[in-house]
Amino acid sequence: MNAELVLIALCAGFGLGFLLLGVRAAVTALWLRVRGLRVMGTVTSRTAADRRPGALVLFSDHLGRDLLLDPGRYAPLCGLPAVGRSVPVVYRRERPTVARLWNTRHLLAPSFGWFLTAAVAFGTGVVVGQ
């Protein structure tokens, strides 16, 4: 079997898989935007023992439980305010532990990443095919 054909098929397969993951992440963000429960959370700092960058968001779900949302290392890029400020949080009623910040950048960041990865995989397949 031709090695170039196998590489093109792998790139197309990975590109299609990443594209499907991007569509899934975009649909999840849309579903959260339309049907998610929105609450206000408070930005808190991490403990001294936690060396990861960024802050955490403390919020209460619909049952009154206090939960922590970790926006990740790119929280300042997603518009997370300073410690002590309030920020809107959205989550599914069935899964409050999987919450996101209520802003467009944080909701659409995963889908953008998957679409960008799919474009790179498809582009690699096109370059190999020429």
Residue pairs with C-beta under 8 A, 6 or more apart in sequence:
4 128
4 129
7 125
7 128
8 125
8 128
8 129
10 125
11 121
11 122
11 124
11 125
11 128
12 121
12 122
12 125
14 121
15 118
15 119
15 121
15 122
15 125
16 118
18 114
18 115
18 117
18 118
18 121
19 114
19 115
19 118
21 114
22 111
22 112
22 113
22 114
22 115
22 117
22 118
23 111
25 110
25 111
25 114
26 108
26 111
29 100
29 107
29 108
29 110
29 111
31 92
32 90
32 91
32 92
32 100
32 107
33 90
33 107
35 92
36 90
36 91
36 92
37 61
37 62
37 90
37 91
37 92
37 93
37 96
38 88
38 89
38 90
38 102
39 59
39 60
39 61
39 88
39 89
39 90
39 91
40 59
40 86
40 87
40 88
40 89
41 57
41 58
41 59
41 69
41 86
41 87
41 88
41 89
42 57
42 58
42 59
42 84
42 85
42 86
42 87
43 55
43 56
43 57
43 80
43 81
43 82
43 83
43 84
43 85
43 86
43 87
44 55
44 56
44 57
44 58
44 68
44 83
44 84
45 55
45 56
45 83
46 52
46 54
46 55
46 56
52 73
53 73
54 70
54 71
54 72
54 73
54 74
54 75
54 76
54 80
55 71
55 75
55 80
55 83
56 68
56 69
56 70
56 71
57 68
57 69
57 70
57 71
57 80
57 87
57 89
57 101
58 66
58 67
58 68
58 69
59 66
59 67
59 69
59 89
59 99
60 66
60 67
61 67
61 91
61 96
62 93
62 96
63 96
65 96
67 96
67 97
67 99
69 89
69 99
69 100
69 101
71 78
71 80
71 101
71 106
74 109
77 105
78 101
78 103
78 105
78 106
78 109
79 101
79 103
79 105
79 106
80 87
80 101
81 87
87 101
87 102
88 101
88 102
88 103
89 99
89 100
89 101
89 102
90 99
90 100
90 101
90 102
90 107
91 97
91 98
91 99
91 100
92 98
100 106
100 107
101 107
